């Protein structure tokens, strides 16, 4: 059993009602979304730290450039590609 505040319980209950799922499912979806949010934030922090170290960033870019063409999928680089600087 998990104890939550009355406000959290009410929010879970309302979301469950709106989505026609159980409160446990709402909580599971919320925890997974929070886990993913934290993963993205940690990844962004790691890239920011890497970019702040110019020699390490250049080495990373060089390594990534070495992977160009590996897939040979014929697709152009996506806008905002990390190798674009």
PDB file as gemmi writes it, atoms N, CA and C in Angstrom:
CRYST1    1.000    1.000    1.000  90.00  90.00  90.00 P 1                      
ATOM      1  N   UNK A   1       0.842  -1.179   0.000  1.00  0.00           N  
ATOM      2  CA  UNK A   1       0.000   0.000   0.000  1.00  0.00           C  
ATOM      3  C   UNK A   1       0.887   1.241   0.000  1.00  0.00           C  
ATOM      4  N   UNK A   2       0.431   2.234  -0.675  1.00  0.00           N  
ATOM      5  CA  UNK A   2       1.155   3.497  -0.785  1.00  0.00           C  
ATOM      6  C   UNK A   2       0.280   4.607  -0.241  1.00  0.00           C  
ATOM      7  N   UNK A   3       0.812   5.375   0.672  1.00  0.00           N  
ATOM      8  CA  UNK A   3       0.050   6.500   1.215  1.00  0.00           C  
ATOM      9  C   UNK A   3       0.381   7.755   0.397  1.00  0.00           C  
ATOM     10  N   UNK A   4      -0.676   8.441  -0.012  1.00  0.00           N  
ATOM     11  CA  UNK A   4      -0.519   9.695  -0.749  1.00  0.00           C  
ATOM     12  C   UNK A   4      -1.410  10.737  -0.106  1.00  0.00           C  
ATOM     13  N   UNK A   5      -1.119  11.990  -0.396  1.00  0.00           N  
ATOM     14  CA  UNK A   5      -1.945  13.063   0.151  1.00  0.00           C  
ATOM     15  C   UNK A   5      -3.342  13.008  -0.455  1.00  0.00           C  
ATOM     16  N   UNK A   6      -4.275  13.666   0.199  1.00  0.00           N  
ATOM     17  CA  UNK A   6      -5.648  13.713  -0.309  1.00  0.00           C  
ATOM     18  C   UNK A   6      -5.691  14.361  -1.690  1.00  0.00           C  
ATOM     19  N   UNK A   7      -4.882  15.390  -1.885  1.00  0.00           N  
ATOM     20  CA  UNK A   7      -4.864  16.070  -3.185  1.00  0.00           C  
ATOM     21  C   UNK A   7      -4.344  15.146  -4.283  1.00  0.00           C  
ATOM     22  N   UNK A   8      -3.307  14.370  -3.969  1.00  0.00           N  
ATOM     23  CA  UNK A   8      -2.765  13.420  -4.942  1.00  0.00           C  
ATOM     24  C   UNK A   8      -3.786  12.328  -5.234  1.00  0.00           C  
ATOM     25  N   UNK A   9      -4.443  11.841  -4.213  1.00  0.00           N  
ATOM     26  CA  UNK A   9      -5.482  10.826  -4.400  1.00  0.00           C  
ATOM     27  C   UNK A   9      -6.594  11.362  -5.298  1.00  0.00           C  
ATOM     28  N   UNK A  10      -7.036  12.576  -5.032  1.00  0.00           N  
ATOM     29  CA  UNK A  10      -8.093  13.175  -5.847  1.00  0.00           C  
ATOM     30  C   UNK A  10      -7.656  13.319  -7.302  1.00  0.00           C  
ATOM     31  N   UNK A  11      -6.391  13.725  -7.505  1.00  0.00           N  
ATOM     32  CA  UNK A  11      -5.881  13.885  -8.866  1.00  0.00           C  
ATOM     33  C   UNK A  11      -5.811  12.533  -9.572  1.00  0.00           C  
ATOM     34  N   UNK A  12      -5.327  11.518  -8.873  1.00  0.00           N  
ATOM     35  CA  UNK A  12      -5.277  10.170  -9.442  1.00  0.00           C  
ATOM     36  C   UNK A  12      -6.677   9.677  -9.803  1.00  0.00           C  
ATOM     37  N   UNK A  13      -7.598   9.905  -8.911  1.00  0.00           N  
ATOM     38  CA  UNK A  13      -8.975   9.471  -9.130  1.00  0.00           C  
ATOM     39  C   UNK A  13      -9.581  10.174 -10.351  1.00  0.00           C  
ATOM     40  N   UNK A  14      -9.366  11.459 -10.467  1.00  0.00           N  
ATOM     41  CA  UNK A  14      -9.907  12.226 -11.593  1.00  0.00           C  
ATOM     42  C   UNK A  14      -9.273  11.793 -12.915  1.00  0.00           C  
ATOM     43  N   UNK A  15      -7.971  11.627 -12.921  1.00  0.00           N  
ATOM     44  CA  UNK A  15      -7.300  11.177 -14.149  1.00  0.00           C  
ATOM     45  C   UNK A  15      -7.760   9.780 -14.541  1.00  0.00           C  
ATOM     46  N   UNK A  16      -7.917   8.919 -13.572  1.00  0.00           N  
ATOM     47  CA  UNK A  16      -8.388   7.560 -13.847  1.00  0.00           C  
ATOM     48  C   UNK A  16      -9.795   7.595 -14.432  1.00  0.00           C  
ATOM     49  N   UNK A  17     -10.631   8.441 -13.876  1.00  0.00           N  
ATOM     50  CA  UNK A  17     -11.993   8.568 -14.387  1.00  0.00           C  
ATOM     51  C   UNK A  17     -11.987   9.080 -15.820  1.00  0.00           C  
ATOM     52  N   UNK A  18     -11.176  10.109 -16.081  1.00  0.00           N  
ATOM     53  CA  UNK A  18     -11.121  10.702 -17.418  1.00  0.00           C  
ATOM     54  C   UNK A  18     -10.609   9.712 -18.461  1.00  0.00           C  
ATOM     55  N   UNK A  19      -9.623   8.913 -18.088  1.00  0.00           N  
ATOM     56  CA  UNK A  19      -8.993   7.999 -19.049  1.00  0.00           C  
ATOM     57  C   UNK A  19      -9.574   6.585 -19.006  1.00  0.00           C  
ATOM     58  N   UNK A  20     -10.528   6.360 -18.110  1.00  0.00           N  
ATOM     59  CA  UNK A  20     -11.177   5.053 -17.977  1.00  0.00           C  
ATOM     60  C   UNK A  20     -10.156   3.946 -17.690  1.00  0.00           C  
ATOM     61  N   UNK A  21      -9.250   4.254 -16.771  1.00  0.00           N  
ATOM     62  CA  UNK A  21      -8.253   3.281 -16.326  1.00  0.00           C  
ATOM     63  C   UNK A  21      -8.190   3.323 -14.801  1.00  0.00           C  
ATOM     64  N   UNK A  22      -7.479   2.375 -14.221  1.00  0.00           N  
ATOM     65  CA  UNK A  22      -7.384   2.347 -12.761  1.00  0.00           C  
ATOM     66  C   UNK A  22      -6.404   3.416 -12.269  1.00  0.00           C  
ATOM     67  N   UNK A  23      -6.543   3.738 -10.987  1.00  0.00           N  
ATOM     68  CA  UNK A  23      -5.612   4.693 -10.384  1.00  0.00           C  
ATOM     69  C   UNK A  23      -4.198   4.126 -10.407  1.00  0.00           C  
ATOM     70  N   UNK A  24      -4.057   2.813 -10.260  1.00  0.00           N  
ATOM     71  CA  UNK A  24      -2.744   2.187 -10.317  1.00  0.00           C  
ATOM     72  C   UNK A  24      -2.122   2.391 -11.700  1.00  0.00           C  
ATOM     73  N   UNK A  25      -2.937   2.284 -12.738  1.00  0.00           N  
ATOM     74  CA  UNK A  25      -2.418   2.503 -14.087  1.00  0.00           C  
ATOM     75  C   UNK A  25      -1.996   3.966 -14.279  1.00  0.00           C  
ATOM     76  N   UNK A  26      -2.791   4.887 -13.763  1.00  0.00           N  
ATOM     77  CA  UNK A  26      -2.427   6.303 -13.845  1.00  0.00           C  
ATOM     78  C   UNK A  26      -1.091   6.527 -13.154  1.00  0.00           C  
ATOM     79  N   UNK A  27      -0.934   5.964 -11.982  1.00  0.00           N  
ATOM     80  CA  UNK A  27       0.313   6.111 -11.237  1.00  0.00           C  
ATOM     81  C   UNK A  27       1.483   5.497 -12.001  1.00  0.00           C  
ATOM     82  N   UNK A  28       1.266   4.340 -12.602  1.00  0.00           N  
ATOM     83  CA  UNK A  28       2.316   3.704 -13.395  1.00  0.00           C  
ATOM     84  C   UNK A  28       2.734   4.562 -14.577  1.00  0.00           C  
ATOM     85  N   UNK A  29       1.753   5.131 -15.275  1.00  0.00           N  
ATOM     86  CA  UNK A  29       2.049   6.015 -16.409  1.00  0.00           C  
ATOM     87  C   UNK A  29       2.812   7.250 -15.925  1.00  0.00           C  
ATOM     88  N   UNK A  30       2.386   7.799 -14.800  1.00  0.00           N  
ATOM     89  CA  UNK A  30       3.042   8.994 -14.265  1.00  0.00           C  
ATOM     90  C   UNK A  30       4.483   8.705 -13.856  1.00  0.00           C  
ATOM     91  N   UNK A  31       4.715   7.575 -13.219  1.00  0.00           N  
ATOM     92  CA  UNK A  31       6.074   7.214 -12.803  1.00  0.00           C  
ATOM     93  C   UNK A  31       6.961   7.005 -14.026  1.00  0.00           C  
ATOM     94  N   UNK A  32       6.443   6.343 -15.056  1.00  0.00           N  
ATOM     95  CA  UNK A  32       7.229   6.134 -16.275  1.00  0.00           C  
ATOM     96  C   UNK A  32       7.548   7.462 -16.956  1.00  0.00           C  
ATOM     97  N   UNK A  33       6.589   8.373 -17.002  1.00  0.00           N  
ATOM     98  CA  UNK A  33       6.833   9.695 -17.599  1.00  0.00           C  
ATOM     99  C   UNK A  33       7.895  10.447 -16.799  1.00  0.00           C  
ATOM    100  N   UNK A  34       7.825  10.361 -15.482  1.00  0.00           N  
ATOM    101  CA  UNK A  34       8.818  11.017 -14.628  1.00  0.00           C  
ATOM    102  C   UNK A  34      10.197  10.397 -14.815  1.00  0.00           C  
ATOM    103  N   UNK A  35      10.256   9.072 -14.932  1.00  0.00           N  
ATOM    104  CA  UNK A  35      11.530   8.395 -15.161  1.00  0.00           C  
ATOM    105  C   UNK A  35      12.152   8.857 -16.473  1.00  0.00           C  
ATOM    106  N   UNK A  36      11.341   8.931 -17.510  1.00  0.00           N  
ATOM    107  CA  UNK A  36      11.839   9.373 -18.814  1.00  0.00           C  
ATOM    108  C   UNK A  36      12.285  10.840 -18.772  1.00  0.00           C  
ATOM    109  N   UNK A  37      11.519  11.668 -18.068  1.00  0.00           N  
ATOM    110  CA  UNK A  37      11.888  13.082 -17.921  1.00  0.00           C  
ATOM    111  C   UNK A  37      13.248  13.216 -17.254  1.00  0.00           C  
ATOM    112  N   UNK A  38      13.480  12.436 -16.211  1.00  0.00           N  
ATOM    113  CA  UNK A  38      14.770  12.472 -15.510  1.00  0.00           C  
ATOM    114  C   UNK A  38      15.896  11.980 -16.401  1.00  0.00           C  
ATOM    115  N   UNK A  39      15.632  10.943 -17.201  1.00  0.00           N  
ATOM    116  CA  UNK A  39      16.636  10.420 -18.120  1.00  0.00           C  
ATOM    117  C   UNK A  39      17.027  11.484 -19.152  1.00  0.00           C  
ATOM    118  N   UNK A  40      16.039  12.155 -19.712  1.00  0.00           N  
ATOM    119  CA  UNK A  40      16.317  13.206 -20.696  1.00  0.00           C  
ATOM    120  C   UNK A  40      17.087  14.355 -20.044  1.00  0.00           C  
ATOM    121  N   UNK A  41      16.693  14.752 -18.848  1.00  0.00           N  
ATOM    122  CA  UNK A  41      17.396  15.829 -18.149  1.00  0.00           C  
ATOM    123  C   UNK A  41      18.846  15.441 -17.874  1.00  0.00           C  
ATOM    124  N   UNK A  42      19.080  14.206 -17.441  1.00  0.00           N  
ATOM    125  CA  UNK A  42      20.449  13.749 -17.171  1.00  0.00           C  
ATOM    126  C   UNK A  42      21.263  13.701 -18.459  1.00  0.00           C  
ATOM    127  N   UNK A  43      20.634  13.262 -19.541  1.00  0.00           N  
ATOM    128  CA  UNK A  43      21.321  13.228 -20.833  1.00  0.00           C  
ATOM    129  C   UNK A  43      21.675  14.633 -21.286  1.00  0.00           C  
ATOM    130  N   UNK A  44      20.735  15.558 -21.158  1.00  0.00           N  
ATOM    131  CA  UNK A  44      21.009  16.952 -21.526  1.00  0.00           C  
ATOM    132  C   UNK A  44      22.129  17.543 -20.682  1.00  0.00           C  
ATOM    133  N   UNK A  45      22.134  17.244 -19.393  1.00  0.00           N  
ATOM    134  CA  UNK A  45      23.209  17.728 -18.513  1.00  0.00           C  
ATOM    135  C   UNK A  45      24.559  17.167 -18.944  1.00  0.00           C  
ATOM    136  N   UNK A  46      24.581  15.886 -19.320  1.00  0.00           N  
ATOM    137  CA  UNK A  46      25.832  15.260 -19.744  1.00  0.00           C  
ATOM    138  C   UNK A  46      26.342  15.889 -21.040  1.00  0.00           C  
ATOM    139  N   UNK A  47      25.442  16.144 -21.985  1.00  0.00           N  
ATOM    140  CA  UNK A  47      25.855  16.799 -23.229  1.00  0.00           C  
ATOM    141  C   UNK A  47      26.336  18.223 -22.964  1.00  0.00           C  
ATOM    142  N   UNK A  48      25.680  18.931 -22.055  1.00  0.00           N  
ATOM    143  CA  UNK A  48      26.106  20.297 -21.720  1.00  0.00           C  
ATOM    144  C   UNK A  48      27.508  20.275 -21.113  1.00  0.00           C  
ATOM    145  N   UNK A  49      27.774  19.316 -20.234  1.00  0.00           N  
ATOM    146  CA  UNK A  49      29.102  19.198 -19.641  1.00  0.00           C  
ATOM    147  C   UNK A  49      30.141  18.864 -20.711  1.00  0.00           C  
ATOM    148  N   UNK A  50      29.777  17.970 -21.623  1.00  0.00           N  
ATOM    149  CA  UNK A  50      30.689  17.610 -22.702  1.00  0.00           C  
ATOM    150  C   UNK A  50      30.985  18.807 -23.597  1.00  0.00           C  
ATOM    151  N   UNK A  51      29.941  19.553 -23.931  1.00  0.00           N  
ATOM    152  CA  UNK A  51      30.127  20.718 -24.812  1.00  0.00           C  
ATOM    153  C   UNK A  51      30.959  21.811 -24.141  1.00  0.00           C  
ATOM    154  N   UNK A  52      30.942  21.870 -22.826  1.00  0.00           N  
ATOM    155  CA  UNK A  52      31.717  22.900 -22.132  1.00  0.00           C  
ATOM    156  C   UNK A  52      33.207  22.579 -22.105  1.00  0.00           C  
ATOM    157  N   UNK A  53      33.560  21.354 -22.454  1.00  0.00           N  
ATOM    158  CA  UNK A  53      34.954  20.924 -22.519  1.00  0.00           C  
ATOM    159  C   UNK A  53      35.318  20.810 -24.004  1.00  0.00           C  
ATOM    160  N   UNK A  54      35.890  21.876 -24.552  1.00  0.00           N  
ATOM    161  CA  UNK A  54      36.123  21.956 -26.003  1.00  0.00           C  
ATOM    162  C   UNK A  54      36.919  20.780 -26.567  1.00  0.00           C  
ATOM    163  N   UNK A  55      38.028  20.370 -25.949  1.00  0.00           N  
ATOM    164  CA  UNK A  55      38.757  19.218 -26.508  1.00  0.00           C  
ATOM    165  C   UNK A  55      37.909  17.935 -26.506  1.00  0.00           C  
ATOM    166  N   UNK A  56      37.185  17.703 -25.430  1.00  0.00           N  
ATOM    167  CA  UNK A  56      36.349  16.503 -25.354  1.00  0.00           C  
ATOM    168  C   UNK A  56      35.211  16.577 -26.362  1.00  0.00           C  
ATOM    169  N   UNK A  57      34.623  17.776 -26.525  1.00  0.00           N  
ATOM    170  CA  UNK A  57      33.536  17.947 -27.494  1.00  0.00           C  
ATOM    171  C   UNK A  57      34.046  17.699 -28.916  1.00  0.00           C  
ATOM    172  N   UNK A  58      35.227  18.212 -29.204  1.00  0.00           N  
ATOM    173  CA  UNK A  58      35.792  18.003 -30.546  1.00  0.00           C  
ATOM    174  C   UNK A  58      36.069  16.529 -30.786  1.00  0.00           C  
ATOM    175  N   UNK A  59      36.589  15.847 -29.769  1.00  0.00           N  
ATOM    176  CA  UNK A  59      36.842  14.415 -29.907  1.00  0.00           C  
ATOM    177  C   UNK A  59      35.535  13.654 -30.154  1.00  0.00           C  
ATOM    178  N   UNK A  60      34.494  14.046 -29.429  1.00  0.00           N  
ATOM    179  CA  UNK A  60      33.185  13.422 -29.615  1.00  0.00           C  
ATOM    180  C   UNK A  60      32.675  13.661 -31.033  1.00  0.00           C  
ATOM    181  N   UNK A  61      32.794  14.905 -31.499  1.00  0.00           N  
ATOM    182  CA  UNK A  61      32.346  15.217 -32.857  1.00  0.00           C  
ATOM    183  C   UNK A  61      33.139  14.423 -33.899  1.00  0.00           C  
ATOM    184  N   UNK A  62      34.430  14.295 -33.672  1.00  0.00           N  
ATOM    185  CA  UNK A  62      35.262  13.508 -34.587  1.00  0.00           C  
ATOM    186  C   UNK A  62      34.816  12.044 -34.602  1.00  0.00           C  
ATOM    187  N   UNK A  63      34.546  11.509 -33.406  1.00  0.00           N  
ATOM    188  CA  UNK A  63      34.064  10.128 -33.319  1.00  0.00           C  
ATOM    189  C   UNK A  63      32.739   9.971 -34.058  1.00  0.00           C  
ATOM    190  N   UNK A  64      31.840  10.923 -33.881  1.00  0.00           N  
ATOM    191  CA  UNK A  64      30.545  10.855 -34.548  1.00  0.00           C  
ATOM    192  C   UNK A  64      30.705  10.971 -36.064  1.00  0.00           C  
ATOM    193  N   UNK A  65      31.613  11.821 -36.505  1.00  0.00           N  
ATOM    194  CA  UNK A  65      31.844  11.982 -37.939  1.00  0.00           C  
ATOM    195  C   UNK A  65      32.351  10.671 -38.539  1.00  0.00           C  
ATOM    196  N   UNK A  66      33.096   9.925 -37.761  1.00  0.00           N  
ATOM    197  CA  UNK A  66      33.591   8.639 -38.220  1.00  0.00           C  
ATOM    198  C   UNK A  66      32.487   7.618 -38.432  1.00  0.00           C  
ATOM    199  N   UNK A  67      31.325   7.885 -37.862  1.00  0.00           N  
ATOM    200  CA  UNK A  67      30.193   6.975 -38.024  1.00  0.00           C  
ATOM    201  C   UNK A  67      29.316   7.360 -39.211  1.00  0.00           C  
ATOM    202  N   UNK A  68      29.577   8.508 -39.826  1.00  0.00           N  
ATOM    203  CA  UNK A  68      28.785   8.924 -40.988  1.00  0.00           C  
ATOM    204  C   UNK A  68      28.820   7.839 -42.047  1.00  0.00           C  
ATOM    205  N   UNK A  69      27.682   7.522 -42.568  1.00  0.00           N  
ATOM    206  CA  UNK A  69      27.594   6.540 -43.629  1.00  0.00           C  
ATOM    207  C   UNK A  69      27.515   5.107 -43.158  1.00  0.00           C  
ATOM    208  N   UNK A  70      27.636   4.881 -41.864  1.00  0.00           N  
ATOM    209  CA  UNK A  70      27.605   3.516 -41.356  1.00  0.00           C  
ATOM    210  C   UNK A  70      26.265   2.852 -41.664  1.00  0.00           C  
ATOM    211  N   UNK A  71      25.178   3.608 -41.507  1.00  0.00           N  
ATOM    212  CA  UNK A  71      23.860   3.032 -41.768  1.00  0.00           C  
ATOM    213  C   UNK A  71      23.586   2.885 -43.256  1.00  0.00           C  
ATOM    214  N   UNK A  72      24.137   3.789 -44.035  1.00  0.00           N  
ATOM    215  CA  UNK A  72      23.917   3.788 -45.470  1.00  0.00           C  
ATOM    216  C   UNK A  72      22.425   3.726 -45.799  1.00  0.00           C  
ATOM    217  N   UNK A  73      21.631   4.508 -45.016  1.00  0.00           N  
ATOM    218  CA  UNK A  73      20.189   4.481 -45.225  1.00  0.00           C  
ATOM    219  C   UNK A  73      19.731   5.500 -46.258  1.00  0.00           C  
ATOM    220  N   UNK A  74      20.649   6.361 -46.724  1.00  0.00           N  
ATOM    221  CA  UNK A  74      20.308   7.331 -47.744  1.00  0.00           C  
ATOM    222  C   UNK A  74      19.548   8.535 -47.241  1.00  0.00           C  
ATOM    223  N   UNK A  75      19.355   8.635 -45.915  1.00  0.00           N  
ATOM    224  CA  UNK A  75      18.631   9.774 -45.360  1.00  0.00           C  
ATOM    225  C   UNK A  75      19.592  10.911 -45.057  1.00  0.00           C  
ATOM    226  N   UNK A  76      19.125  12.146 -45.259  1.00  0.00           N  
ATOM    227  CA  UNK A  76      19.928  13.319 -44.912  1.00  0.00           C  
ATOM    228  C   UNK A  76      19.968  13.459 -43.399  1.00  0.00           C  
ATOM    229  N   UNK A  77      20.965  14.201 -42.905  1.00  0.00           N  
ATOM    230  CA  UNK A  77      21.039  14.492 -41.473  1.00  0.00           C  
ATOM    231  C   UNK A  77      19.787  15.250 -41.073  1.00  0.00           C  
ATOM    232  N   UNK A  78      19.294  14.954 -39.874  1.00  0.00           N  
ATOM    233  CA  UNK A  78      18.124  15.634 -39.356  1.00  0.00           C  
ATOM    234  C   UNK A  78      18.479  17.050 -38.937  1.00  0.00           C  
ATOM    235  N   UNK A  79      17.527  17.994 -39.032  1.00  0.00           N  
ATOM    236  CA  UNK A  79      17.770  19.343 -38.508  1.00  0.00           C  
ATOM    237  C   UNK A  79      18.148  19.253 -37.037  1.00  0.00           C  
ATOM    238  N   UNK A  80      19.116  20.043 -36.615  1.00  0.00           N  
ATOM    239  CA  UNK A  80      19.544  20.028 -35.222  1.00  0.00           C  
ATOM    240  C   UNK A  80      20.441  18.861 -34.874  1.00  0.00           C  
ATOM    241  N   UNK A  81      20.963  18.179 -35.881  1.00  0.00           N  
ATOM    242  CA  UNK A  81      21.864  17.055 -35.656  1.00  0.00           C  
ATOM    243  C   UNK A  81      22.982  17.496 -34.723  1.00  0.00           C  
ATOM    244  N   UNK A  82      23.292  16.705 -33.701  1.00  0.00           N  
ATOM    245  CA  UNK A  82      24.300  17.099 -32.704  1.00  0.00           C  
ATOM    246  C   UNK A  82      25.668  17.305 -33.329  1.00  0.00           C  
ATOM    247  N   UNK A  83      25.922  16.697 -34.461  1.00  0.00           N  
ATOM    248  CA  UNK A  83      27.221  16.867 -35.094  1.00  0.00           C  
ATOM    249  C   UNK A  83      27.325  18.217 -35.778  1.00  0.00           C  
ATOM    250  N   UNK A  84      26.171  18.895 -35.911  1.00  0.00           N  
ATOM    251  CA  UNK A  84      26.186  20.188 -36.604  1.00  0.00           C  
ATOM    252  C   UNK A  84      26.705  21.325 -35.751  1.00  0.00           C  
ATOM    253  N   UNK A  85      27.011  21.066 -34.506  1.00  0.00           N  
ATOM    254  CA  UNK A  85      27.582  22.092 -33.648  1.00  0.00           C  
ATOM    255  C   UNK A  85      26.553  22.801 -32.947  1.00  0.00           C  
TER     256      UNK A  85                                                      
END                                                                             
